[in-house]
Amino acid sequence: MSSESGNENCLGWAARDPSGILSPYKFNRRSLRSDDVSLEITHCGICYADYIWTRNKHGDSKYPLVPGHEIVGFVKEVGSDVKSFKVGDRVGVGTYVNSCRKCSSCEDWEEVNCEKQTFTYNAVDEDGTITKGGYSSHIVVRERYCYKIPDDYPLEFAAPLLCAGITVYSPMMRHKMNQPGKSLGVIGLGGLGHMAVKFGKAFGLKVTVFSTSISKKEEALTDLGADNFFISSDHDQMKAMVKMLDFIIDTASGDHPFDPYMSLLKPNGVFVLVGFPSEVKFSPASLNIGKKTISGSLTGGTRETQEMLHFCAANKVYPKIELVPIQYANEALERLAKRDVKYRFVIDVKNSLK
């Protein structure tokens, strides 16, 4: 819905074309339905997905496009059938805002696997409208896809958990990477990788970071508390780690070899891929010898996401963020594409969107 009528109820920032340049944009959010929650957005994380879709990298961008799927704020209104939220509650919204609610995945609270999953922005909702994300003043979402933010957890830190956080937490829990004393390797130290390190340490794991850049060493060891750091291109360092790891979580989206990492796993070790390199190629022997497992993952279901939020509050797991005004969003996206952020941008929507 465009800004032609002058009666729009929501202010956001939108990209109008594949240049990806964001600027102010007024549009309408739907009226509240019986199972809806309307929330005033205070913060929204910036994800690499925002860069991809504002610039039509997948060829399916629907303009004007309002990005943002790491959304937090306060409930300002609830529908008549809403039971879990009340006005004033702290609330979050993640990468999807709808699903069929009938399939086996939805019945298991694994809505992320539903074939009719509706993304938080740039997707066609069941009423035919195009979803618009959290670079905006408010959003209206079905109760099922909203999360309670624990009272003692800062909202600006909660935002990145709703994509970057759950993307690594979900497979770590599924593959039992929460066993104290076990060893975890983390490939890549960006938004996802730094959360994998933080969760690993919170679970009591011995964490080793692998990177192509020596500049990440102090960050990994001092800032994030990793136990070891290795340059992945150093064959001697890699050889010293053969059969030393119980788990590896690979957050790197750039192309890289897989066999060297598979050799680092102990027998029955688990390798989880959450990044998107252009191909995954490894020798069958790397998998078969030692009875290893390789697995892929996206984000998580609604139940698991809520569990993660409570875990982070209870264990004081906080992402490292750079808080920026929405007027900085274009520069932040460019910096994100250059990996120039430690480790997640978060937009201070409430104090900058006017």
Residue pairs with C-beta under 8 A, 6 or more apart in sequence:
1 8
1 27
1 28
1 129
2 27
2 64
3 25
3 26
3 27
7 28
8 26
8 27
8 28
9 28
9 29
10 26
10 27
10 28
10 29
10 132
10 136
10 137
10 138
10 139
11 24
11 25
11 26
11 136
11 137
11 353
11 354
12 24
12 25
12 26
12 27
12 66
12 132
12 133
12 135
12 136
12 137
12 353
13 22
13 23
13 24
13 25
13 66
13 135
13 136
13 326
13 329
13 353
14 22
14 23
14 25
14 27
14 63
14 64
14 65
14 66
14 132
14 135
15 21
15 22
15 54
15 55
15 61
15 63
15 64
15 65
15 67
16 23
16 63
16 64
17 63
18 55
18 56
18 61
19 55
20 51
20 54
20 55
20 56
20 330
20 333
21 330
22 54
22 67
22 135
22 329
22 330
22 333
25 64
25 66
27 64
27 66
27 132
29 38
29 132
29 138
29 139
29 140
30 36
30 127
30 129
30 140
31 140
32 38
32 77
32 78
32 79
32 140
33 79
33 142
34 79
34 80
34 81
34 82
35 79
35 81
35 82
35 142
35 143
35 144
36 78
36 79
36 82
36 140
36 141
36 142
36 143
37 75
37 77
37 78
37 79
37 82
37 85
37 91
37 140
37 141
37 142
37 143
37 146
38 75
38 76
38 77
38 78
38 138
38 139
38 140
39 71
39 73
39 74
39 75
39 76
39 91
39 93
39 138
39 139
39 140
39 141
39 146
40 73
40 74
40 76
40 137
40 138
40 350
41 71
41 72
41 73
41 134
41 136
41 137
41 138
41 139
41 349
41 350
42 72
42 73
42 74
42 155
42 156
42 348
42 349
42 350
43 71
43 72
43 73
43 155
43 156
43 158
43 159
43 346
43 347
43 348
43 349
43 350
44 68
44 70
44 71
44 72
44 133
44 134
44 135
44 159
44 346
44 347
44 349
45 68
45 70
45 71
45 159
45 160
45 162
45 163
45 164
45 321
45 344
45 345
45 346
45 347
46 68
46 70
46 329
46 332
46 333
46 336
46 344
46 345
46 346
46 347
47 68
47 69
47 70
47 163
47 164
47 191
48 191
48 253
48 336
48 337
49 67
49 69
49 163
50 67
50 68
50 69
50 133
50 333
51 57
51 333
51 336
51 337
52 58
53 61
53 65
53 67
53 121
53 122
54 61
54 65
54 67
54 333
55 61
60 122
61 122
62 122
62 130
65 121
65 122
65 132
66 121
66 132
66 133
66 134
66 135
66 136
67 121
67 122
67 133
67 134
67 135
68 120
68 121
68 133
68 134
68 135
68 136
68 347
69 93
69 94
69 95
69 96
69 119
69 120
69 121
69 133
69 134
69 162
69 163
70 94
70 134
70 159
70 160
70 161
70 162
70 163
70 164
70 346
71 92
71 93
71 94
71 120
71 133
71 134
71 139
71 159
71 162
72 90
72 91
72 92
72 93
72 149
72 155
72 156
72 158
72 159
72 162
73 90
73 91
73 138
73 155
73 349
73 350
74 88
74 89
74 90
74 91
75 85
75 86
75 87
75 88
75 89
75 91
76 87
76 138
77 87
78 85
78 86
78 87
78 143
79 143
81 143
82 143
83 143
84 143
84 146
84 148
85 91
85 143
85 146
85 148
89 148
90 148
90 149
90 150
90 151
90 155
90 158
91 146
91 147
91 148
91 149
92 146
92 147
92 148
92 149
92 158
92 159
92 161
92 162
92 309
93 120
93 134
93 139
93 141
93 145
93 146
93 147
93 162
94 120
94 145
94 147
94 162
94 163
94 166
94 299
94 305
95 112
95 119
95 120
95 162
95 163
95 299
96 111
96 112
96 117
96 118
96 119
96 120
96 145
96 299
97 118
97 119
97 120
97 125
97 131
97 141
97 142
97 145
98 116
98 117
98 118
98 125
98 126
98 142
98 145
99 105
99 106
99 111
99 114
99 116
99 117
99 118
99 145
100 106
100 114
100 115
100 116
101 111
101 144
103 114
103 115
103 116
105 111
105 112
105 113
105 114
105 301
106 114
108 301
109 301
109 302
109 303
109 304
110 300
110 301
110 304
111 117
111 144
111 145
111 301
111 302
112 298
112 299
112 300
112 301
113 301
118 124
118 125
118 126
118 131
119 131
120 131
120 133
120 134
121 131
121 132
121 133
121 134
122 130
122 131
122 133
123 130
123 131
124 130
124 131
125 131
132 139
133 139
134 349
135 326
135 329
135 347
135 349
136 349
136 353
137 349
137 353
144 302
145 302
147 162
147 302
147 305
147 306
147 309
148 306
148 309
149 155
149 158
149 309
150 309
150 310
150 313
152 313
153 309
153 312
153 313
154 318
156 321
156 323
156 346
156 348
157 318
157 319
157 321
158 309
158 312
159 321
159 344
159 346
160 191
160 195
160 319
160 321
160 344
160 346
161 195
161 308
161 309
161 312
161 319
162 305
163 299
164 191
164 192
164 195
164 319
164 344
165 195
165 308
165 312
165 319
166 299
166 300
166 304
166 305
166 308
167 192
167 195
167 274
167 297
167 298
167 299
167 300
168 192
168 195
168 196
168 199
168 249
168 251
168 274
169 195
169 199
169 300
169 304
169 308
169 311
170 297
170 298
170 299
170 300
170 301
170 304
170 308
171 177
171 249
171 272
171 274
171 295
171 297
172 178
172 196
172 199
172 200
172 203
172 247
172 249
172 272
173 304
174 295
174 297
175 247
175 270
175 272
175 293
175 295
177 184
177 200
177 203
177 205
177 246
177 247
177 249
177 270
178 203
178 204
178 205
179 203
179 204
179 205
179 246
180 203
180 204
180 205
181 204
181 205
181 206
182 205
182 206
182 246
182 247
183 205
183 206
183 207
183 208
183 244
183 245
183 246
183 247
184 196
184 200
184 205
184 206
184 207
184 208
184 245
184 246
184 247
184 248
184 249
185 207
185 208
185 209
185 210
185 241
185 245
185 247
185 248
185 249
185 261
185 264
186 193
186 196
186 197
186 200
186 207
186 208
186 209
186 210
186 226
186 248
186 249
186 251
187 193
187 210
187 211
187 232
187 248
187 249
187 250
187 251
187 252
187 256
187 261
187 275
188 210
188 211
188 250
188 251
188 252
188 253
188 275
189 197
189 209
189 211
189 216
189 219
189 220
189 224
189 343
190 251
190 339
190 343
191 319
191 341
191 343
191 344
192 251
192 274
192 275
193 209
193 251
193 252
193 343
194 224
194 319
194 320
194 342
194 343
195 319
195 343
196 249
196 251
197 207
197 209
197 220
197 224
197 225
197 226
198 224
198 317
198 318
198 319
199 317
200 207
201 207
201 224
201 225
201 226
202 311
202 315
202 317
205 247
206 227
206 228
207 225
207 226
207 227
207 228
208 226
208 227
208 228
208 229
208 230
208 241
208 245
209 216
209 220
209 224
209 226
209 228
209 229
209 230
210 230
210 231
210 232
210 261
211 217
211 220
211 229
211 230
211 231
211 232
212 231
212 232
212 233
213 231
214 231
216 229
217 229
219 342
220 226
220 229
221 228
221 229
223 320
223 342
224 320
230 237
230 238
230 241
231 237
232 238
232 256
232 260
232 261
238 260
238 263
238 264
241 264
242 263
242 264
243 263
243 264
243 265
243 266
243 267
243 290
244 264
244 266
245 264
245 265
245 266
245 269
246 265
246 266
246 269
246 270
247 265
247 269
247 270
247 271
247 272
248 261
248 264
248 265
248 269
248 270
248 271
248 272
249 272
249 274
250 261
250 271
250 272
250 273
250 274
250 275
251 274
251 275
252 275
252 277
253 275
253 276
253 277
254 275
254 277
255 277
255 278
255 279
256 277
257 281
257 282
258 271
258 280
258 281
258 282
258 286
259 282
259 283
259 286
261 271
262 271
262 282
262 286
262 287
262 292
262 294
263 286
265 271
265 290
265 292
266 290
267 290
267 291
267 292
268 290
268 291
268 292
268 293
269 290
269 292
269 293
270 292
270 293
270 294
270 295
271 292
271 293
271 294
271 295
272 294
272 295
272 296
272 297
273 280
273 294
273 295
273 296
273 297
274 296
274 297
274 298
282 294
286 292
287 294
299 305
300 308
311 317
312 318
319 343
319 344
320 342
320 343
320 344
321 343
321 344
321 345
321 346
322 332
322 341
322 342
322 344
322 345
322 346
323 346
323 347
323 348
324 332
324 345
324 346
324 347
324 348
325 347
325 348
325 351
325 352
326 347
326 348
326 349
326 352
326 353
327 352
328 347
329 347
332 341
332 345
332 347
335 341
335 345
336 345
